[in-house]
Amino acid sequence: MIGPNGAGKTTLFNGAQRQLELALALVGAPRLLLLDEPAAGLSPTERSLLAQIIAGLPRSLTVLMIEHDMDLVLSLVDRITCLDSGPTIAAGTPESVRTDPDVRRVYLGTPHVRP
């Protein structure tokens, strides 16, 4: 509880705040969990912990995640759909999406080839 002068106020860092938000979302035992950029603003260590938490969720829970960290997403999902300014550019398994030319161009970058 926060008093009128802010007494009792606790500040959580990004990673702890994100864990608390995830815990609050899970408390009602949902069948569907929507995550909008859960890794945004997190350090690499915090991202790793978040990935462990998400990976540990029950397989019976459907998770719909919007995230720009493709390494994080591709390490967690069974299926992925990639959009580029609205339209779908690829959908499928992580491996098929990772190697899709449009996904590489838009999100992953193409490997630099020396002449």
SULNOR-V375927 format. One record per residue. N is the residue number from 1. OMEGA is omega in whole degrees, -180 to 180 (999 if undefined). NEAR is the number of other ideal C-beta (glycine too) atoms within 12 Angstrom. D_FIRST is the distance of its C-alpha to the first C-alpha in Angstrom with 1 decimal. Layout:
((N & OMEGA & NEAR & D_FIRST) (N & OMEGA & NEAR & D_FIRST))
This chain:
((1 & -179 & 8 & 0.0) (2 & 178 & 10 & 3.8) (3 & -177 & 8 & 6.5) (4 & 180 & 8 & 9.9) (5 & 179 & 7 & 11.4) (6 & 180 & 10 & 9.1) (7 & 180 & 9 & 8.4) (8 & -179 & 10 & 6.4) (9 & 178 & 11 & 7.3) (10 & 178 & 12 & 9.5) (11 & 177 & 11 & 12.6) (12 & 175 & 14 & 14.6) (13 & -174 & 16 & 18.3) (14 & -177 & 22 & 20.2) (15 & 179 & 26 & 21.4) (16 & 178 & 19 & 18.1) (17 & -180 & 20 & 16.6) (18 & 178 & 29 & 19.7) (19 & 178 & 22 & 19.6) (20 & 179 & 18 & 16.1) (21 & 179 & 24 & 17.5) (22 & 178 & 30 & 20.6) (23 & 179 & 16 & 18.9) (24 & 179 & 13 & 17.0) (25 & -176 & 23 & 20.5) (26 & -173 & 23 & 22.2) (27 & -179 & 11 & 20.2) (28 & -180 & 11 & 22.3) (29 & -179 & 12 & 25.5) (30 & 173 & 19 & 26.9) (31 & -179 & 14 & 30.7) (32 & 178 & 16 & 30.2) (33 & 179 & 26 & 27.8) (34 & -180 & 19 & 27.9) (35 & 180 & 31 & 27.1) (36 & -179 & 16 & 27.6) (37 & -177 & 20 & 28.4) (38 & -178 & 35 & 26.1) (39 & -178 & 33 & 27.7) (40 & 176 & 22 & 27.5) (41 & -179 & 16 & 26.4) (42 & 175 & 27 & 26.3) (43 & 177 & 16 & 28.5) (44 & 179 & 14 & 31.4) (45 & 179 & 14 & 29.7) (46 & 178 & 25 & 26.6) (47 & 179 & 28 & 29.0) (48 & 178 & 20 & 30.8) (49 & 178 & 24 & 27.8) (50 & 179 & 36 & 26.9) (51 & 179 & 30 & 30.5) (52 & 180 & 18 & 30.4) (53 & -179 & 29 & 27.4) (54 & 180 & 32 & 29.1) (55 & -179 & 19 & 32.5) (56 & 179 & 15 & 31.0) (57 & -180 & 27 & 29.9) (58 & 180 & 14 & 32.2) (59 & 179 & 10 & 35.4) (60 & 180 & 11 & 35.0) (61 & 176 & 22 & 32.1) (62 & 180 & 17 & 33.4) (63 & 174 & 31 & 31.7) (64 & -174 & 20 & 32.5) (65 & 171 & 33 & 31.7) (66 & -174 & 19 & 32.4) (67 & 179 & 30 & 32.7) (68 & 179 & 20 & 34.9) (69 & -175 & 27 & 35.0) (70 & 178 & 25 & 38.2) (71 & 178 & 19 & 38.4) (72 & -177 & 31 & 35.1) (73 & -176 & 34 & 36.0) (74 & 178 & 28 & 39.5) (75 & -173 & 23 & 38.4) (76 & -166 & 28 & 36.1) (77 & 172 & 30 & 37.9) (78 & 179 & 19 & 40.9) (79 & -178 & 20 & 41.7) (80 & 173 & 31 & 40.9) (81 & 180 & 23 & 41.7) (82 & 178 & 33 & 41.9) (83 & 173 & 19 & 42.0) (84 & -178 & 16 & 43.3) (85 & 176 & 8 & 42.3) (86 & -178 & 7 & 42.2) (87 & 175 & 12 & 45.3) (88 & 176 & 17 & 45.2) (89 & 178 & 22 & 47.2) (90 & 176 & 29 & 47.0) (91 & 179 & 18 & 45.7) (92 & 179 & 20 & 46.3) (93 & 178 & 16 & 45.6) (94 & -178 & 25 & 43.9) (95 & 180 & 16 & 47.4) (96 & 179 & 21 & 49.1) (97 & 180 & 29 & 46.5) (98 & -177 & 23 & 46.4) (99 & 180 & 17 & 50.2) (100 & -177 & 27 & 50.3) (101 & -180 & 18 & 52.0) (102 & 178 & 21 & 49.8) (103 & 179 & 29 & 46.6) (104 & -179 & 20 & 48.0) (105 & -173 & 15 & 48.9) (106 & -171 & 21 & 45.7) (107 & -171 & 25 & 43.0) (108 & -176 & 24 & 44.5) (109 & 178 & 11 & 47.3) (110 & -180 & 14 & 50.9) (111 & 179 & 10 & 52.1) (112 & 179 & 6 & 54.1) (113 & 178 & 5 & 57.8) (114 & 180 & 4 & 60.0) (115 & 999 & 3 & 63.5))
